[in-house]
Amino acid sequence: MNTDLTTAQKDYAIFLPALSGFYATFVGKQRREEYVEESRIPYPSMESMNWLNKKEGLFNYHWTLYSAGHAELDINKDAPKELMVRERDRENSWLLGDSGGFQIGKGVWEGDWKDPNCPKAQKKREQVLAWMDAYMDYGMILDIPAWVARSPAGAKATGISTYQEAVDATRINNDYFMKHRTGACKFLNVLQGENHADAEDWYQQMKDYCDPAKYENHFNGWSMGGQNMCDIHLVLKRIVALRFDGLLEQGKHDFMHFLGTSKLEWATLLTDIQRAVRKYHNPNFTITFDCASPFLATANGQIYIQTETEDRTKWVYRMVPSIDELKYATDTRNFRDGVLADGIFKNFSNSPLTENIKVNDVCIYAPGDTNKVGGPKILAGEIDRDKHGNPILDEDGNQIIRKRDSTSWDSFSYAIQMGHNVWSHINAVQEANRQYDNGNVPAMLVEEQFDRLYFRDVVEAIFATSNRDEAEAIIEEYSKFWMSIIGTRGAVGKKTVNANTGFSNLFTEV
């Protein structure tokens, strides 16, 4: 099942899998050593799992996000675990670099970020910029999230205690990137803010960095963070403002990224917006969005089994706990056949990474086995016994394990399922768009209480007009509709729309 998901992408908004460093390590280190025994790999090679490798990957996908927050930032240091990124075929792949602002917000990257002369902060600025220029096609500027002041660890590690200090610290980073970038990587201006007023304030303070009239070396597009990434009302207001402010221009501001967006409904509504902007303003306009769900799901023992996109329903990626039993260590059945026959999954849609593997390619360990990467002995757990000391059997005649201090997975079991989940997520996003184009509509994107109202029709009307006031009036006319369209994170409702800016509400300028 050598699938070309790049061709299948068509004109949809582009999902970017947020590549896990854990997963990339397998691809990268295998190039330098036998990181995983060849006999353990159920594919022609480890490169079969590399979707950025057009020639050898079991599936190909052109686009990915990788975070500086998880990277080896010293570009002069050999980093085999990062070769999937560092040595990719740049003609047949496209990478967006996340700057690591989340790490700053959580206090992982310490430093007085509001001081342009802080050595710790300055070193990280230099490293992130050099790393972006070396390996990324596009990158996000190193923003300081507006919520950092509410993060105890972040506030302590950064010295930032107010919304405005986060804005000012971001400006320091912007100025540094603007002055020292080489041009090898194009940069997206990140928009933050936790309600409409803060988001508007942030935009007004930061928009000049994308203005060709203000900076010859201006930034090249936009990244939607905070409330901007999950509030469709705010999204539409912002894009209209960008259009009429001359900051969404062809060849100058062609990309817009939405951080941490995973809902299937948003995969289709972002396509609607992309198509409308292309039709009426910028034919090169491209929306991307990312999430780490395929990797996080595996880390939590979950596997994608199918996509559900029925008309007028909630659209979902269906995930369930994966097969993990020591008794399957000798099971050579086809993976899909085994999990369905034993009732572990009710349904299962194969991916190129599961189509030809066996059950025991995932459930590798048997009772009494030793961890092959040097960890502790795998234990089968305690057998549940009756008062006479006899093993208690389940309805299938199997001994019941009361306490399971074991897993049948090794680290490569996780990697296999991560790859499957990546393929499944990309395919789900594309399938959702195909169903949407065929007339199936998620419940979230149609209002039928009075007259039938489709999201795509309102978006079309907004961008069809060449008058700013008219476009903004259409947005406000449907404000109740927007509140029913839920994003991945963030608040909804009147409080987000009517709130005053955190700065003006809490502090007085002198």
MIZAPA-813569 format. One record per residue (C-alpha): residue in one letter; residue number from 1; x, y, z. Coordinates in steps of 0.5 Angstrom, whole numbers, plus 2048, in hexadecimal, padded with zeros to 3 digits. Example, Ala and Ser with C-alpha at 12.3 -4.5 7.8 and 13.67 -1.06 7.14 Angstrom:
# MIZAPA-813569
PT res n xx yy zz
PT a 1 819 7F7 810 $
PT s 2 81B 7FE 80E $
# end
This chain:
# MIZAPA-813569
PT res n xx yy zz
PT m 1 800 800 800 $
PT n 2 805 805 7FE $
PT t 3 801 80B 7FE $
PT d 4 802 812 7FC $
PT l 5 7FF 817 800 $
PT t 6 802 81D 7FD $
PT t 7 7FE 81C 7F7 $
PT a 8 7F8 81A 7FB $
PT q 9 7F8 821 7FE $
PT k 10 7F5 825 7F8 $
PT d 11 7F3 82C 7FB $
PT y 12 7F2 82B 802 $
PT a 13 7F4 82E 808 $
PT i 14 7FB 82B 80A $
PT f 15 7FB 826 810 $
PT l 16 802 826 813 $
PT p 17 804 820 817 $
PT a 18 808 823 81D $
PT l 19 80E 81E 81C $
PT s 20 810 81B 823 $
PT g 21 817 81B 825 $
PT f 22 816 814 827 $
PT y 23 814 812 820 $
PT a 24 819 815 81D $
PT t 25 81F 812 821 $
PT f 26 81D 80B 81E $
PT v 27 81E 80E 817 $
PT g 28 824 812 818 $
PT k 29 828 80D 81C $
PT q 30 827 807 818 $
PT r 31 82A 80B 812 $
PT r 32 831 80B 817 $
PT e 33 830 804 81A $
PT e 34 82C 7FE 81C $
PT y 35 827 802 821 $
PT v 36 822 7FD 820 $
PT e 37 824 7F6 81E $
PT e 38 822 7F5 816 $
PT s 39 81F 7EE 818 $
PT r 40 81A 7F3 81C $
PT i 41 818 7F7 817 $
PT p 42 812 7F4 813 $
PT y 43 813 7F9 80D $
PT p 44 818 7F9 807 $
PT s 45 81C 7FE 80C $
PT m 46 81B 804 811 $
PT e 47 81B 809 80C $
PT s 48 814 805 80A $
PT m 49 811 809 810 $
PT n 50 814 810 80D $
PT w 51 80E 814 80A $
PT l 52 813 819 808 $
PT n 53 817 814 804 $
PT k 54 813 814 7FD $
PT k 55 817 80E 7FA $
PT e 56 817 809 800 $
PT g 57 811 80B 805 $
PT l 58 80B 806 805 $
PT f 59 807 80D 804 $
PT n 60 80A 814 802 $
PT y 61 807 81A 805 $
PT h 62 80B 821 803 $
PT w 63 809 825 809 $
PT t 64 80B 825 811 $
PT l 65 80C 829 817 $
PT y 66 812 828 81C $
PT s 67 813 82C 822 $
PT a 68 81A 82F 824 $
PT g 69 817 82E 82B $
PT h 70 819 826 82A $
PT a 71 81F 827 825 $
PT e 72 827 827 826 $
PT l 73 828 82F 825 $
PT d 74 82F 82F 824 $
PT i 75 830 82E 81C $
PT n 76 837 82D 81D $
PT k 77 836 826 821 $
PT d 78 835 820 81E $
PT a 79 82E 81D 820 $
PT p 80 82C 817 81D $
PT k 81 825 817 820 $
PT e 82 823 81D 81C $
PT l 83 826 81A 815 $
PT m 84 81E 819 813 $
PT v 85 81E 821 813 $
PT r 86 825 823 812 $
PT e 87 826 81E 80C $
PT r 88 820 81F 808 $
PT d 89 81F 81F 801 $
PT r 90 81D 827 801 $
PT e 91 81A 827 7FA $
PT n 92 815 822 7FC $
PT s 93 813 824 803 $
PT w 94 811 82A 806 $
PT l 95 812 82C 80E $
PT l 96 80F 831 812 $
PT g 97 813 832 819 $
PT d 98 810 834 81F $
PT s 99 814 838 823 $
PT g 100 813 836 82A $
PT g 101 80F 83B 82D $
PT f 102 80B 836 831 $
PT q 103 812 834 834 $
PT i 104 813 83B 837 $
PT g 105 80C 83B 839 $
PT k 106 80C 835 83D $
PT g 107 813 837 840 $
PT v 108 817 832 83D $
PT w 109 81C 837 839 $
PT e 110 81E 83C 83F $
PT g 111 820 843 83E $
PT d 112 81E 84A 83F $
PT w 113 81A 84B 838 $
PT k 114 818 852 839 $
PT d 115 820 854 83A $
PT p 116 823 854 833 $
PT n 117 82A 853 836 $
PT c 118 828 84D 83A $
PT p 119 82E 848 839 $
PT k 120 829 842 839 $
PT a 121 823 845 835 $
PT q 122 828 847 830 $
PT k 123 82C 840 82F $
PT k 124 825 83D 82E $
PT r 125 823 843 829 $
PT e 126 82A 842 825 $
PT q 127 829 83A 825 $
PT v 128 822 83A 823 $
PT l 129 823 83F 81D $
PT a 130 829 83B 81A $
PT w 131 825 834 81B $
PT m 132 81F 837 817 $
PT d 133 824 83A 812 $
PT a 134 827 834 811 $
PT y 135 822 82F 811 $
PT m 136 81B 832 810 $
PT d 137 817 834 80A $
PT y 138 813 839 80E $
PT g 139 813 83A 816 $
PT m 140 80F 83E 81B $
PT i 141 812 844 81E $
PT l 142 814 842 826 $
PT d 143 80E 845 829 $
PT i 144 80D 845 831 $
PT p 145 806 843 832 $
PT a 146 801 848 835 $
PT w 147 7FF 842 83A $
PT v 148 806 842 83D $
PT a 149 804 847 843 $
PT r 150 7FF 841 845 $
PT s 151 804 83C 845 $
PT p 152 807 83B 84B $
PT a 153 80D 838 849 $
PT g 154 80D 83C 842 $
PT a 155 80D 843 846 $
PT k 156 812 841 84B $
PT a 157 817 83E 846 $
PT t 158 816 844 841 $
PT g 159 815 84A 846 $
PT i 160 80F 84C 842 $
PT s 161 809 84E 846 $
PT t 162 804 852 841 $
PT y 163 801 851 83B $
PT q 164 805 857 838 $
PT e 165 80B 854 83A $
PT a 166 80A 84E 836 $
PT v 167 809 853 830 $
PT d 168 80F 857 832 $
PT a 169 813 851 832 $
PT t 170 810 84E 82C $
PT r 171 812 855 828 $
PT i 172 81A 854 82B $
PT n 173 81A 84D 827 $
PT n 174 816 850 821 $
PT d 175 81C 855 821 $
PT y 176 821 850 821 $
PT f 177 81E 84C 81C $
PT m 178 81D 851 817 $
PT k 179 824 854 818 $
PT h 180 828 84D 818 $
PT r 181 824 849 813 $
PT t 182 828 846 80D $
PT g 183 822 845 808 $
PT a 184 822 83E 808 $
PT c 185 81C 83D 80C $
PT k 186 816 841 80C $
PT f 187 812 843 812 $
PT l 188 80B 843 815 $
PT n 189 809 849 819 $
PT v 190 806 846 81F $
PT l 191 7FF 849 822 $
PT q 192 7FD 847 829 $
PT g 193 7F8 84A 82E $
PT e 194 7F3 846 832 $
PT n 195 7ED 84A 830 $
PT h 196 7EA 84F 82A $
PT a 197 7ED 855 82E $
PT d 198 7F4 852 82F $
PT a 199 7F4 84F 829 $
PT e 200 7F3 856 825 $
PT d 201 7F8 859 82A $
PT w 202 7FD 854 828 $
PT y 203 7FC 855 821 $
PT q 204 7FC 85C 821 $
PT q 205 803 85C 824 $
PT m 206 806 857 820 $
PT k 207 803 858 819 $
PT d 208 809 85C 817 $
PT y 209 80D 857 816 $
PT c 210 80A 854 810 $
PT d 211 809 85B 80D $
PT p 212 80E 85C 807 $
PT a 213 80D 863 807 $
PT k 214 810 863 80E $
PT y 215 815 85D 80D $
PT e 216 818 85B 807 $
PT n 217 81A 855 80B $
PT h 218 813 854 80D $
PT f 219 810 84D 810 $
PT n 220 80D 849 80B $
PT g 221 806 847 80E $
PT w 222 802 845 814 $
PT s 223 802 840 81A $
PT m 224 7FB 840 81E $
PT g 225 7FC 83E 825 $
PT g 226 7F8 83F 82B $
PT q 227 7F1 841 82A $
PT n 228 7F3 842 823 $
PT m 229 7F3 83B 821 $
PT c 230 7ED 838 824 $
PT d 231 7E8 83E 823 $
PT i 232 7E5 83E 81C $
PT h 233 7E2 845 81E $
PT l 234 7E8 848 81F $
PT v 235 7EC 844 81A $
PT l 236 7E7 847 815 $
PT k 237 7E8 84E 818 $
PT r 238 7EF 84E 817 $
PT i 239 7F0 84B 810 $
PT v 240 7EB 851 80E $
PT a 241 7F0 856 812 $
PT l 242 7F6 853 80E $
PT r 243 7F3 853 807 $
PT f 244 7F1 85B 808 $
PT d 245 7F7 85D 80C $
PT g 246 7FB 85A 806 $
PT l 247 7FE 854 80A $
PT l 248 7FC 84E 806 $
PT e 249 7FF 850 7FF $
PT q 250 801 84B 7FA $
PT g 251 808 849 7FA $
PT k 252 809 84D 801 $
PT h 253 805 84A 806 $
PT d 254 802 843 803 $
PT f 255 802 83E 809 $
PT m 256 7FE 83E 80F $
PT h 257 7FF 839 814 $
PT f 258 7FA 837 81A $
PT l 259 7FE 834 820 $
PT g 260 7FB 82E 824 $
PT t 261 7F5 82D 81F $
PT s 262 7F2 826 81F $
PT k 263 7EB 826 81E $
PT l 264 7E8 822 818 $
PT e 265 7E3 828 817 $
PT w 266 7E9 82D 817 $
PT a 267 7EC 829 811 $
PT t 268 7E6 82B 80D $
PT l 269 7E5 832 80F $
PT l 270 7EC 834 80E $
PT t 271 7EC 831 807 $
PT d 272 7E5 836 806 $
PT i 273 7E9 83C 808 $
PT q 274 7EF 83A 804 $
PT r 275 7EB 839 7FE $
PT a 276 7E7 840 7FF $
PT v 277 7EE 844 800 $
PT r 278 7F1 841 7FA $
PT k 279 7EB 842 7F6 $
PT y 280 7EA 84A 7F8 $
PT h 281 7F1 84C 7FA $
PT n 282 7F7 848 7FA $
PT p 283 7F7 842 7F6 $
PT n 284 7FE 83F 7F9 $
PT f 285 7FA 840 800 $
PT t 286 7FC 839 804 $
PT i 287 7F9 837 80B $
PT t 288 7FD 832 80F $
PT f 289 7FB 82F 816 $
PT d 290 7FF 82A 81A $
PT c 291 7FD 825 820 $
PT a 292 801 820 824 $
PT s 293 7FB 81B 825 $
PT p 294 7FE 815 821 $
PT f 295 804 815 825 $
PT l 296 801 817 82C $
PT a 297 7FC 812 82B $
PT t 298 801 80C 82A $
PT a 299 804 80F 830 $
PT n 300 7FE 80E 834 $
PT g 301 7FD 807 831 $
PT q 302 7F8 809 82C $
PT i 303 7F7 807 824 $
PT y 304 7F3 80A 81F $
PT i 305 7EE 805 81C $
PT q 306 7E9 809 817 $
PT t 307 7E7 810 815 $
PT e 308 7DF 812 816 $
PT t 309 7DD 817 812 $
PT e 310 7D5 816 811 $
PT d 311 7D1 81C 80F $
PT r 312 7CE 820 814 $
PT t 313 7D2 81D 81A $
PT k 314 7D8 81E 81E $
PT w 315 7DE 81C 81A $
PT v 316 7E4 818 81D $
PT y 317 7EA 814 81D $
PT r 318 7E8 80E 821 $
PT m 319 7EE 80C 825 $
PT v 320 7EE 806 82A $
PT p 321 7F3 802 82F $
PT s 322 7F7 7FE 82B $
PT i 323 7F9 7F7 82B $
PT d 324 7FE 7F6 831 $
PT e 325 7FE 7EE 834 $
PT l 326 804 7EA 835 $
PT k 327 801 7E4 832 $
PT y 328 801 7E7 82B $
PT a 329 809 7E7 82B $
PT t 330 808 7E0 827 $
PT d 331 802 7E2 823 $
PT t 332 804 7E3 81B $
PT r 333 7FD 7E5 819 $
PT n 334 7FC 7EB 814 $
PT f 335 7FB 7F1 819 $
PT r 336 7F5 7F3 817 $
PT d 337 7F2 7EC 816 $
PT g 338 7F4 7EA 81D $
PT v 339 7F1 7F0 821 $
PT l 340 7EB 7F0 81D $
PT a 341 7EA 7E8 81E $
PT d 342 7EC 7E9 826 $
PT g 343 7E7 7EF 826 $
PT i 344 7EC 7F3 829 $
PT f 345 7EA 7F9 824 $
PT k 346 7E3 7F9 821 $
PT n 347 7E6 7FC 81A $
PT f 348 7EC 7FD 818 $
PT s 349 7EF 801 812 $
PT n 350 7F6 7FF 80F $
PT s 351 7FB 804 80E $
PT p 352 801 802 80A $
PT l 353 805 801 810 $
PT t 354 800 7FC 813 $
PT e 355 7FE 7F8 80C $
PT n 356 803 7F3 80C $
PT i 357 805 7F2 814 $
PT k 358 804 7ED 819 $
PT v 359 801 7ED 81F $
PT n 360 807 7EC 823 $
PT d 361 80B 7F1 81F $
PT v 362 807 7F6 824 $
PT c 363 807 7F1 82A $
PT i 364 80E 7EF 82A $
PT y 365 80F 7ED 831 $
PT a 366 80D 7E6 834 $
PT p 367 80C 7E5 83C $
PT g 368 813 7E4 83F $
PT d 369 817 7E8 839 $
PT t 370 81C 7ED 83B $
PT n 371 81B 7F4 838 $
PT k 372 820 7F4 832 $
PT v 373 822 7FC 833 $
PT g 374 825 7FA 83A $
PT g 375 81F 7FC 83E $
PT p 376 81C 7F8 844 $
PT k 377 819 7F1 843 $
PT i 378 813 7F0 840 $
PT l 379 80E 7ED 845 $
PT a 380 807 7EA 844 $
PT g 381 804 7ED 84A $
PT e 382 800 7E9 84F $
PT i 383 7FB 7E3 84E $
PT d 384 7F5 7E4 851 $
PT r 385 7F3 7DE 855 $
PT d 386 7ED 7DB 859 $
PT k 387 7ED 7DA 861 $
PT h 388 7F0 7D3 85F $
PT g 389 7F6 7D6 85B $
PT n 390 7F3 7D4 854 $
PT p 391 7F4 7D9 84E $
PT i 392 7EE 7DC 84D $
PT l 393 7EC 7DB 845 $
PT d 394 7E8 7E0 841 $
PT e 395 7E2 7DE 83C $
PT d 396 7E7 7DC 837 $
PT g 397 7EB 7D8 83C $
PT n 398 7F1 7DD 83D $
PT q 399 7F4 7DE 843 $
PT i 400 7F3 7E5 846 $
PT i 401 7F8 7EA 847 $
PT r 402 7F7 7EE 84D $
PT k 403 7FD 7F3 84D $
PT r 404 800 7F4 847 $
PT d 405 807 7F7 847 $
PT s 406 808 7F5 840 $
PT t 407 808 7F7 839 $
PT s 408 809 7F3 833 $
PT w 409 80B 7F9 82F $
PT d 410 812 7FB 82E $
PT s 411 814 802 82C $
PT f 412 814 800 825 $
PT s 413 80D 7FE 826 $
PT y 414 80B 805 828 $
PT a 415 80E 807 821 $
PT i 416 80A 803 81D $
PT q 417 804 805 820 $
PT m 418 806 80C 81F $
PT g 419 807 80C 818 $
PT h 420 800 808 817 $
PT n 421 7FD 80E 81B $
PT v 422 801 813 817 $
PT w 423 7FE 810 810 $
PT s 424 7F7 80F 813 $
PT h 425 7F7 816 815 $
PT i 426 7F9 819 80F $
PT n 427 7F4 815 80B $
PT a 428 7EF 817 810 $
PT v 429 7F0 81E 80E $
PT q 430 7F0 81D 807 $
PT e 431 7EA 818 807 $
PT a 432 7E6 81D 80B $
PT n 433 7E7 822 806 $
PT r 434 7E5 81D 800 $
PT q 435 7DF 81C 804 $
PT y 436 7DD 823 805 $
PT d 437 7DE 825 7FE $
PT n 438 7D9 81F 7FC $
PT g 439 7D4 822 800 $
PT n 440 7D5 81F 807 $
PT v 441 7D5 825 80C $
PT p 442 7D7 824 814 $
PT a 443 7D2 826 818 $
PT m 444 7D6 82C 81B $
PT l 445 7D6 82F 814 $
PT v 446 7CF 830 813 $
PT e 447 7CA 834 816 $
PT e 448 7C3 831 815 $
PT q 449 7BE 834 81B $
PT f 450 7BB 839 816 $
PT d 451 7BE 839 80F $
PT r 452 7C3 835 80D $
PT l 453 7CA 838 80E $
PT y 454 7D0 835 80B $
PT f 455 7D7 838 80E $
PT r 456 7DA 838 807 $
PT d 457 7D5 83C 804 $
PT v 458 7D6 842 80A $
PT v 459 7DD 841 808 $
PT e 460 7DC 842 801 $
PT a 461 7D8 848 802 $
PT i 462 7DD 84B 807 $
PT f 463 7E3 84B 802 $
PT a 464 7DF 84C 7FC $
PT t 465 7DE 854 7FE $
PT s 466 7E3 859 7FD $
PT n 467 7E1 85D 802 $
PT r 468 7E4 85C 809 $
PT d 469 7DE 85F 80D $
PT e 470 7D9 85A 809 $
PT a 471 7DE 854 80B $
PT e 472 7DE 856 812 $
PT a 473 7D6 857 812 $
PT i 474 7D5 850 80F $
PT i 475 7DA 84D 815 $
PT e 476 7D6 850 81A $
PT e 477 7CF 84F 817 $
PT y 478 7D1 847 818 $
PT s 479 7D4 848 81F $
PT k 480 7CF 843 822 $
PT f 481 7D1 83E 81D $
PT w 482 7D9 83F 81F $
PT m 483 7D8 83D 826 $
PT s 484 7D5 836 824 $
PT i 485 7DC 834 820 $
PT i 486 7E0 832 825 $
PT g 487 7E8 832 825 $
PT t 488 7ED 82D 828 $
PT r 489 7EF 831 82E $
PT g 490 7ED 838 830 $
PT a 491 7E6 83B 833 $
PT v 492 7E0 83D 82F $
PT g 493 7DA 841 830 $
PT k 494 7D9 849 832 $
PT k 495 7DF 849 837 $
PT t 496 7E4 848 832 $
PT v 497 7E1 84D 82D $
PT n 498 7DF 853 832 $
PT a 499 7E5 852 837 $
PT n 500 7EA 858 838 $
PT t 501 7F1 858 836 $
PT g 502 7F5 855 83C $
PT f 503 7FA 85A 83C $
PT s 504 7F5 860 83C $
PT n 505 7F0 85C 841 $
PT l 506 7F6 85B 846 $
PT f 507 7FB 860 845 $
PT t 508 7FB 868 844 $
PT e 509 801 86B 840 $
PT v 510 805 870 843 $
# end
